[in-house]
Structure formats: C-alpha cells, structure tokens
Amino acid sequence: MSRAACLFCGTKLQQPATGRPPDYCRKACRRAAEYEKARVQRHLIGLEDALRQWRQWPGSEQHQASVQAEIDAATARLLVLLGAEPEPVSPASEPGPG
C-alpha cells in the first residue's frame, strides 16, 4: 500500500518508479516523527501508571475516564505515526485493572 502523504507533515509524496514507497517526505520529517513516537510512548507509560493508581481509589471514575480518554488519543496519534489507521476503541476492548 503506497501512501499519498507524509505521515508527519501531510505533504504529498513523490512515488518512486521502483523500490519501496516512502513514508516521509524528507529526513527531517522522519526524524521528527521518531522523536514524537518516543515522546508519545513515554507519555503513554505515565498515563497507564496514573490509571493504575486511580483505579485504587473508590469514587475516582471521573479521573479514570479522563486518563483513559487521554490514553486513547495518544494511542491514536502513535498509530498514525506508525502508519496504521487508528481504530475506534470500544469499552469492551479497554484493558482491565492491573
């Protein structure tokens, strides 16, 4: 599957006649995407730790929902940076306590 636009900035990509189609328009976008992927991954680790902490407190459902929404948004951005289309998260697919 070839991409029509850079995964980072959205610039239209030049498709080569042969070889693997590019994911990024230039080296700077590739490097920026790598940096953002690392930042999003670190942010997700922190959010998941926070969610585990909030699950220990009765009556913290509002905070848990807020953290889960942020986890979902960060996961969707990470999927875009990785070249995958984000899928909607259903309540049945959310991770359990742990």
A tleap script that builds the chain and sets N, CA, C and O, in Angstrom:
source leaprc.protein.ff14SB
mol = sequence {
  NMET SER ARG ALA ALA CYS LEU PHE CYS GLY
  THR LYS LEU GLN GLN PRO ALA THR GLY ARG
  PRO PRO ASP TYR CYS ARG LYS ALA CYS ARG
  ARG ALA ALA GLU TYR GLU LYS ALA ARG VAL
  GLN ARG HIE LEU ILE GLY LEU GLU ASP ALA
  LEU ARG GLN TRP ARG GLN TRP PRO GLY SER
  GLU GLN HIE GLN ALA SER VAL GLN ALA GLU
  ILE ASP ALA ALA THR ALA ARG LEU LEU VAL
  LEU LEU GLY ALA GLU PRO GLU PRO VAL SER
  PRO ALA SER GLU PRO GLY PRO CGLY
}
set mol.1.N position { 0.846 -1.169 0.000 }
set mol.1.CA position { 0.000 0.000 0.000 }
set mol.1.C position { 0.894 1.235 0.000 }
set mol.1.O position { 1.698 1.414 0.915 }
set mol.2.N position { 0.767 2.074 -0.996 }
set mol.2.CA position { 1.573 3.287 -1.042 }
set mol.2.C position { 0.819 4.432 -0.383 }
set mol.2.O position { -0.411 4.469 -0.385 }
set mol.3.N position { 1.564 5.348 0.169 }
set mol.3.CA position { 0.994 6.497 0.871 }
set mol.3.C position { 0.958 7.686 -0.062 }
set mol.3.O position { 1.861 7.889 -0.873 }
set mol.4.N position { -0.089 8.462 0.064 }
set mol.4.CA position { -0.212 9.659 -0.752 }
set mol.4.C position { 0.436 10.861 -0.072 }
set mol.4.O position { 0.801 11.830 -0.737 }
set mol.5.N position { 0.581 10.801 1.268 }
set mol.5.CA position { 1.086 11.953 2.011 }
set mol.5.C position { 2.056 11.509 3.100 }
set mol.5.O position { 1.989 10.385 3.597 }
set mol.6.N position { 2.953 12.412 3.454 }
set mol.6.CA position { 3.921 12.204 4.529 }
set mol.6.C position { 3.178 11.927 5.836 }
set mol.6.O position { 2.220 12.628 6.165 }
set mol.7.N position { 3.613 10.913 6.578 }
set mol.7.CA position { 2.957 10.559 7.836 }
set mol.7.C position { 3.096 11.651 8.890 }
set mol.7.O position { 2.289 11.721 9.816 }
set mol.8.N position { 4.109 12.501 8.761 }
set mol.8.CA position { 4.323 13.525 9.780 }
set mol.8.C position { 3.678 14.855 9.412 }
set mol.8.O position { 2.908 15.407 10.198 }
set mol.9.N position { 3.984 15.374 8.229 }
set mol.9.CA position { 3.517 16.726 7.889 }
set mol.9.C position { 2.367 16.757 6.895 }
set mol.9.O position { 1.720 17.792 6.733 }
set mol.10.N position { 2.101 15.639 6.226 }
set mol.10.CA position { 0.988 15.587 5.284 }
set mol.10.C position { 1.317 16.052 3.877 }
set mol.10.O position { 0.425 16.105 3.031 }
set mol.11.N position { 2.580 16.394 3.598 }
set mol.11.CA position { 2.988 16.812 2.259 }
set mol.11.C position { 2.819 15.658 1.290 }
set mol.11.O position { 3.073 14.502 1.630 }
set mol.12.N position { 2.387 15.983 0.074 }
set mol.12.CA position { 2.216 14.954 -0.946 }
set mol.12.C position { 3.564 14.301 -1.245 }
set mol.12.O position { 4.571 14.992 -1.402 }
set mol.13.N position { 3.580 12.977 -1.323 }
set mol.13.CA position { 4.821 12.228 -1.537 }
set mol.13.C position { 5.041 11.931 -3.011 }
set mol.13.O position { 4.099 11.676 -3.760 }
set mol.14.N position { 6.299 11.970 -3.407 }
set mol.14.CA position { 6.704 11.543 -4.740 }
set mol.14.C position { 6.842 10.028 -4.715 }
set mol.14.O position { 7.569 9.490 -3.880 }
set mol.15.N position { 6.165 9.342 -5.606 }
set mol.15.CA position { 6.231 7.894 -5.651 }
set mol.15.C position { 7.343 7.467 -6.597 }
set mol.15.O position { 7.318 7.831 -7.772 }
set mol.16.N position { 8.338 6.688 -6.104 }
set mol.16.CA position { 9.428 6.244 -6.976 }
set mol.16.C position { 8.929 5.210 -7.984 }
set mol.16.O position { 7.942 4.515 -7.744 }
set mol.17.N position { 9.627 5.122 -9.111 }
set mol.17.CA position { 9.256 4.153 -10.140 }
set mol.17.C position { 9.474 2.729 -9.649 }
set mol.17.O position { 8.716 1.824 -9.997 }
set mol.18.N position { 10.521 2.529 -8.832 }
set mol.18.CA position { 10.805 1.203 -8.293 }
set mol.18.C position { 11.150 1.341 -6.822 }
set mol.18.O position { 11.427 2.437 -6.334 }
set mol.19.N position { 11.130 0.237 -6.134 }
set mol.19.CA position { 11.512 0.239 -4.725 }
set mol.19.C position { 10.337 0.519 -3.798 }
set mol.19.O position { 9.185 0.646 -4.215 }
set mol.20.N position { 10.679 0.607 -2.551 }
set mol.20.CA position { 9.677 0.807 -1.502 }
set mol.20.C position { 9.190 2.257 -1.497 }
set mol.20.O position { 10.003 3.181 -1.529 }
set mol.21.N position { 7.873 2.464 -1.457 }
set mol.21.CA position { 7.371 3.839 -1.403 }
set mol.21.C position { 7.716 4.495 -0.068 }
set mol.21.O position { 7.741 3.820 0.961 }
set mol.22.N position { 7.979 5.792 -0.071 }
set mol.22.CA position { 8.377 6.473 1.165 }
set mol.22.C position { 7.196 6.695 2.104 }
set mol.22.O position { 6.044 6.755 1.672 }
set mol.23.N position { 7.499 6.817 3.392 }
set mol.23.CA position { 6.505 7.165 4.394 }
set mol.23.C position { 6.589 8.644 4.757 }
set mol.23.O position { 5.621 9.236 5.232 }
set mol.24.N position { 7.773 9.235 4.523 }
set mol.24.CA position { 8.026 10.629 4.895 }
set mol.24.C position { 8.573 11.379 3.693 }
set mol.24.O position { 9.208 10.790 2.819 }
set mol.25.N position { 8.324 12.681 3.653 }
set mol.25.CA position { 8.753 13.488 2.509 }
set mol.25.C position { 10.236 13.828 2.553 }
set mol.25.O position { 10.847 14.045 1.507 }
set mol.26.N position { 10.820 13.878 3.733 }
set mol.26.CA position { 12.242 14.209 3.859 }
set mol.26.C position { 12.781 13.662 5.181 }
set mol.26.O position { 12.020 13.225 6.045 }
set mol.27.N position { 14.086 13.693 5.319 }
set mol.27.CA position { 14.743 13.150 6.502 }
set mol.27.C position { 14.286 13.880 7.771 }
set mol.27.O position { 14.136 13.258 8.823 }
set mol.28.N position { 14.066 15.188 7.676 }
set mol.28.CA position { 13.638 15.957 8.850 }
set mol.28.C position { 12.296 15.453 9.382 }
set mol.28.O position { 12.105 15.366 10.595 }
set mol.29.N position { 11.375 15.125 8.492 }
set mol.29.CA position { 10.076 14.604 8.934 }
set mol.29.C position { 10.234 13.226 9.568 }
set mol.29.O position { 9.577 12.919 10.562 }
set mol.30.N position { 11.102 12.398 8.995 }
set mol.30.CA position { 11.342 11.073 9.570 }
set mol.30.C position { 11.901 11.219 10.992 }
set mol.30.O position { 11.447 10.533 11.908 }
set mol.31.N position { 12.873 12.101 11.176 }
set mol.31.CA position { 13.485 12.300 12.487 }
set mol.31.C position { 12.480 12.895 13.474 }
set mol.31.O position { 12.430 12.481 14.632 }
set mol.32.N position { 11.683 13.859 13.021 }
set mol.32.CA position { 10.677 14.470 13.891 }
set mol.32.C position { 9.647 13.432 14.313 }
set mol.32.O position { 9.207 13.427 15.463 }
set mol.33.N position { 9.259 12.554 13.393 }
set mol.33.CA position { 8.295 11.501 13.720 }
set mol.33.C position { 8.893 10.515 14.719 }
set mol.33.O position { 8.203 10.064 15.633 }
set mol.34.N position { 10.176 10.178 14.550 }
set mol.34.CA position { 10.831 9.278 15.505 }
set mol.34.C position { 10.837 9.899 16.900 }
set mol.34.O position { 10.565 9.220 17.890 }
set mol.35.N position { 11.146 11.180 16.970 }
set mol.35.CA position { 11.156 11.891 18.252 }
set mol.35.C position { 9.759 11.913 18.865 }
set mol.35.O position { 9.591 11.662 20.058 }
set mol.36.N position { 8.758 12.216 18.037 }
set mol.36.CA position { 7.393 12.264 18.558 }
set mol.36.C position { 6.914 10.882 19.007 }
set mol.36.O position { 6.214 10.767 20.013 }
set mol.37.N position { 7.286 9.838 18.272 }
set mol.37.CA position { 6.919 8.475 18.686 }
set mol.37.C position { 7.472 8.175 20.075 }
set mol.37.O position { 6.767 7.635 20.927 }
set mol.38.N position { 8.727 8.524 20.296 }
set mol.38.CA position { 9.339 8.275 21.607 }
set mol.38.C position { 8.626 9.077 22.694 }
set mol.38.O position { 8.380 8.558 23.783 }
set mol.39.N position { 8.292 10.335 22.410 }
set mol.39.CA position { 7.585 11.178 23.382 }
set mol.39.C position { 6.209 10.601 23.701 }
set mol.39.O position { 5.814 10.547 24.866 }
set mol.40.N position { 5.475 10.169 22.673 }
set mol.40.CA position { 4.137 9.616 22.887 }
set mol.40.C position { 4.230 8.325 23.689 }
set mol.40.O position { 3.404 8.083 24.569 }
set mol.41.N position { 5.219 7.500 23.396 }
set mol.41.CA position { 5.382 6.255 24.145 }
set mol.41.C position { 5.661 6.528 25.622 }
set mol.41.O position { 5.086 5.877 26.495 }
set mol.42.N position { 6.549 7.494 25.903 }
set mol.42.CA position { 6.832 7.844 27.304 }
set mol.42.C position { 5.585 8.403 27.982 }
set mol.42.O position { 5.312 8.093 29.141 }
set mol.43.N position { 4.837 9.220 27.264 }
set mol.43.CA position { 3.608 9.798 27.805 }
set mol.43.C position { 2.592 8.689 28.118 }
set mol.43.O position { 1.924 8.728 29.152 }
set mol.44.N position { 2.482 7.713 27.226 }
set mol.44.CA position { 1.560 6.591 27.459 }
set mol.44.C position { 1.947 5.794 28.701 }
set mol.44.O position { 1.078 5.373 29.464 }
set mol.45.N position { 3.222 5.589 28.904 }
set mol.45.CA position { 3.672 4.867 30.101 }
set mol.45.C position { 3.222 5.611 31.354 }
set mol.45.O position { 2.706 5.000 32.291 }
set mol.46.N position { 3.416 6.917 31.371 }
set mol.46.CA position { 2.987 7.728 32.510 }
set mol.46.C position { 1.479 7.687 32.716 }
set mol.46.O position { 1.001 7.585 33.846 }
set mol.47.N position { 0.736 7.767 31.623 }
set mol.47.CA position { -0.728 7.723 31.730 }
set mol.47.C position { -1.206 6.375 32.249 }
set mol.47.O position { -2.116 6.316 33.076 }
set mol.48.N position { -0.604 5.299 31.772 }
set mol.48.CA position { -1.007 3.970 32.222 }
set mol.48.C position { -0.689 3.783 33.705 }
set mol.48.O position { -1.458 3.156 34.433 }
set mol.49.N position { 0.439 4.324 34.148 }
set mol.49.CA position { 0.766 4.273 35.579 }
set mol.49.C position { -0.258 5.068 36.386 }
set mol.49.O position { -0.708 4.619 37.440 }
set mol.50.N position { -0.624 6.251 35.889 }
set mol.50.CA position { -1.617 7.083 36.573 }
set mol.50.C position { -2.964 6.365 36.645 }
set mol.50.O position { -3.642 6.411 37.671 }
set mol.51.N position { -3.346 5.707 35.560 }
set mol.51.CA position { -4.621 4.991 35.554 }
set mol.51.C position { -4.612 3.860 36.583 }
set mol.51.O position { -5.605 3.642 37.277 }
set mol.52.N position { -3.499 3.148 36.680 }
set mol.52.CA position { -3.402 2.086 37.691 }
set mol.52.C position { -3.562 2.670 39.095 }
set mol.52.O position { -4.219 2.070 39.947 }
set mol.53.N position { -2.971 3.823 39.332 }
set mol.53.CA position { -3.098 4.470 40.639 }
set mol.53.C position { -4.541 4.892 40.912 }
set mol.53.O position { -5.057 4.659 42.005 }
set mol.54.N position { -5.190 5.507 39.933 }
set mol.54.CA position { -6.567 5.979 40.137 }
set mol.54.C position { -7.528 4.818 40.385 }
set mol.54.O position { -8.520 4.978 41.095 }
set mol.55.N position { -7.242 3.654 39.809 }
set mol.55.CA position { -8.132 2.502 39.991 }
set mol.55.C position { -8.154 2.020 41.435 }
set mol.55.O position { -9.061 1.285 41.825 }
set mol.56.N position { -7.178 2.419 42.229 }
set mol.56.CA position { -7.132 2.008 43.634 }
set mol.56.C position { -8.037 2.861 44.513 }
set mol.56.O position { -8.312 2.491 45.654 }
set mol.57.N position { -8.502 3.989 44.002 }
set mol.57.CA position { -9.293 4.923 44.803 }
set mol.57.C position { -10.773 4.823 44.445 }
set mol.57.O position { -11.148 5.081 43.301 }
set mol.58.N position { -11.620 4.450 45.407 }
set mol.58.CA position { -13.064 4.429 45.154 }
set mol.58.C position { -13.550 5.835 44.814 }
set mol.58.O position { -13.081 6.821 45.382 }
set mol.59.N position { -14.469 5.909 43.906 }
set mol.59.CA position { -15.048 7.195 43.534 }
set mol.59.C position { -14.213 8.000 42.557 }
set mol.59.O position { -14.498 9.177 42.336 }
set mol.60.N position { -13.196 7.404 41.969 }
set mol.60.CA position { -12.329 8.145 41.049 }
set mol.60.C position { -12.663 7.858 39.587 }
set mol.60.O position { -11.818 8.033 38.709 }
set mol.61.N position { -13.882 7.421 39.327 }
set mol.61.CA position { -14.259 7.028 37.970 }
set mol.61.C position { -14.112 8.166 36.969 }
set mol.61.O position { -13.736 7.937 35.819 }
set mol.62.N position { -14.409 9.406 37.401 }
set mol.62.CA position { -14.288 10.553 36.500 }
set mol.62.C position { -12.820 10.749 36.096 }
set mol.62.O position { -12.528 10.988 34.925 }
set mol.63.N position { -11.912 10.649 37.046 }
set mol.63.CA position { -10.485 10.784 36.746 }
set mol.63.C position { -10.013 9.629 35.856 }
set mol.63.O position { -9.224 9.829 34.932 }
set mol.64.N position { -10.503 8.429 36.145 }
set mol.64.CA position { -10.126 7.276 35.336 }
set mol.64.C position { -10.576 7.465 33.890 }
set mol.64.O position { -9.828 7.168 32.958 }
set mol.65.N position { -11.802 7.960 33.707 }
set mol.65.CA position { -12.328 8.183 32.360 }
set mol.65.C position { -11.509 9.241 31.626 }
set mol.65.O position { -11.253 9.113 30.428 }
set mol.66.N position { -11.103 10.273 32.338 }
set mol.66.CA position { -10.295 11.333 31.738 }
set mol.66.C position { -8.929 10.808 31.303 }
set mol.66.O position { -8.468 11.105 30.201 }
set mol.67.N position { -8.288 10.033 32.166 }
set mol.67.CA position { -6.980 9.463 31.833 }
set mol.67.C position { -7.126 8.477 30.677 }
set mol.67.O position { -6.284 8.450 29.780 }
set mol.68.N position { -8.183 7.670 30.687 }
set mol.68.CA position { -8.393 6.704 29.608 }
set mol.68.C position { -8.603 7.415 28.278 }
set mol.68.O position { -8.103 6.961 27.249 }
set mol.69.N position { -9.339 8.529 28.285 }
set mol.69.CA position { -9.537 9.295 27.054 }
set mol.69.C position { -8.209 9.827 26.524 }
set mol.69.O position { -7.982 9.837 25.314 }
set mol.70.N position { -7.332 10.268 27.426 }
set mol.70.CA position { -6.015 10.750 27.009 }
set mol.70.C position { -5.165 9.603 26.477 }
set mol.70.O position { -4.412 9.783 25.520 }
set mol.71.N position { -5.276 8.430 27.088 }
set mol.71.CA position { -4.565 7.243 26.588 }
set mol.71.C position { -5.043 6.912 25.177 }
set mol.71.O position { -4.236 6.628 24.292 }
set mol.72.N position { -6.348 6.952 24.975 }
set mol.72.CA position { -6.908 6.646 23.651 }
set mol.72.C position { -6.406 7.629 22.593 }
set mol.72.O position { -6.071 7.225 21.480 }
set mol.73.N position { -6.353 8.924 22.940 }
set mol.73.CA position { -5.885 9.939 21.998 }
set mol.73.C position { -4.400 9.746 21.679 }
set mol.73.O position { -3.996 9.855 20.522 }
set mol.74.N position { -3.596 9.462 22.690 }
set mol.74.CA position { -2.160 9.253 22.474 }
set mol.74.C position { -1.917 7.996 21.649 }
set mol.74.O position { -1.029 7.976 20.797 }
set mol.75.N position { -2.694 6.953 21.892 }
set mol.75.CA position { -2.570 5.716 21.124 }
set mol.75.C position { -2.929 5.959 19.661 }
set mol.75.O position { -2.257 5.455 18.761 }
set mol.76.N position { -3.983 6.727 19.428 }
set mol.76.CA position { -4.385 7.037 18.053 }
set mol.76.C position { -3.275 7.807 17.329 }
set mol.76.O position { -2.990 7.522 16.166 }
set mol.77.N position { -2.647 8.776 17.999 }
set mol.77.CA position { -1.552 9.532 17.379 }
set mol.77.C position { -0.367 8.623 17.088 }
set mol.77.O position { 0.256 8.735 16.033 }
set mol.78.N position { -0.055 7.735 18.007 }
set mol.78.CA position { 1.050 6.804 17.803 }
set mol.78.C position { 0.786 5.912 16.597 }
set mol.78.O position { 1.693 5.647 15.808 }
set mol.79.N position { -0.438 5.455 16.452 }
set mol.79.CA position { -0.789 4.618 15.304 }
set mol.79.C position { -0.617 5.370 13.993 }
set mol.79.O position { -0.145 4.803 13.008 }
set mol.80.N position { -0.997 6.647 13.976 }
set mol.80.CA position { -0.807 7.458 12.773 }
set mol.80.C position { 0.680 7.574 12.451 }
set mol.80.O position { 1.078 7.416 11.297 }
set mol.81.N position { 1.502 7.848 13.460 }
set mol.81.CA position { 2.943 7.982 13.246 }
set mol.81.C position { 3.575 6.674 12.780 }
set mol.81.O position { 4.591 6.682 12.085 }
set mol.82.N position { 2.973 5.558 13.164 }
set mol.82.CA position { 3.485 4.254 12.753 }
set mol.82.C position { 2.944 3.815 11.399 }
set mol.82.O position { 3.345 2.783 10.861 }
set mol.83.N position { 2.027 4.612 10.854 }
set mol.83.CA position { 1.496 4.306 9.534 }
set mol.83.C position { 0.250 3.456 9.536 }
set mol.83.O position { -0.189 3.005 8.478 }
set mol.84.N position { -0.325 3.227 10.686 }
set mol.84.CA position { -1.548 2.435 10.785 }
set mol.84.C position { -2.736 3.375 10.943 }
set mol.84.O position { -2.601 4.478 11.471 }
set mol.85.N position { -3.861 2.944 10.495 }
set mol.85.CA position { -5.079 3.717 10.681 }
set mol.85.C position { -5.615 3.422 12.075 }
set mol.85.O position { -5.773 2.255 12.433 }
set mol.86.N position { -5.901 4.457 12.876 }
set mol.86.CA position { -6.429 4.204 14.220 }
set mol.86.C position { -7.818 3.593 14.145 }
set mol.86.O position { -8.636 3.968 13.305 }
set mol.87.N position { -8.064 2.655 15.030 }
set mol.87.CA position { -9.373 2.025 15.118 }
set mol.87.C position { -10.094 2.577 16.331 }
set mol.87.O position { -9.464 2.849 17.353 }
set mol.88.N position { -11.412 2.749 16.236 }
set mol.88.CA position { -12.137 3.231 17.409 }
set mol.88.C position { -12.013 2.235 18.556 }
set mol.88.O position { -12.060 1.024 18.341 }
set mol.89.N position { -11.855 2.745 19.768 }
set mol.89.CA position { -11.732 1.897 20.947 }
set mol.89.C position { -13.113 1.724 21.537 }
set mol.89.O position { -13.791 2.700 21.860 }
set mol.90.N position { -13.528 0.467 21.677 }
set mol.90.CA position { -14.827 0.197 22.290 }
set mol.90.C position { -14.616 -0.114 23.761 }
set mol.90.O position { -13.536 -0.570 24.139 }
set mol.91.N position { -15.616 0.117 24.603 }
set mol.91.CA position { -15.450 -0.168 26.023 }
set mol.91.C position { -15.056 -1.613 26.315 }
set mol.91.O position { -14.375 -1.879 27.305 }
set mol.92.N position { -15.473 -2.541 25.470 }
set mol.92.CA position { -15.148 -3.954 25.686 }
set mol.92.C position { -13.665 -4.237 25.468 }
set mol.92.O position { -13.144 -5.222 25.992 }
set mol.93.N position { -12.967 -3.376 24.690 }
set mol.93.CA position { -11.568 -3.648 24.400 }
set mol.93.C position { -10.613 -2.932 25.340 }
set mol.93.O position { -9.398 -3.055 25.181 }
set mol.94.N position { -11.126 -2.183 26.319 }
set mol.94.CA position { -10.272 -1.480 27.251 }
set mol.94.C position { -9.591 -2.481 28.182 }
set mol.94.O position { -10.183 -3.497 28.545 }
set mol.95.N position { -8.356 -2.196 28.565 }
set mol.95.CA position { -7.664 -3.120 29.478 }
set mol.95.C position { -8.281 -3.126 30.850 }
set mol.95.O position { -8.819 -2.119 31.309 }
set mol.96.N position { -8.200 -4.252 31.493 }
set mol.96.CA position { -8.745 -4.393 32.841 }
set mol.96.C position { -7.784 -3.863 33.878 }
set mol.96.O position { -6.696 -3.398 33.537 }
set mol.97.N position { -8.169 -3.925 35.145 }
set mol.97.CA position { -7.289 -3.446 36.210 }
set mol.97.C position { -5.966 -4.213 36.222 }
set mol.97.O position { -5.908 -5.395 35.884 }
set mol.98.N position { -4.922 -3.514 36.614 }
set mol.98.CA position { -3.674 -4.249 36.681 }
set mol.98.C position { -2.555 -3.377 36.599 }
set mol.98.O position { -1.413 -3.834 36.640 }
savepdb mol mol.pdb
quit
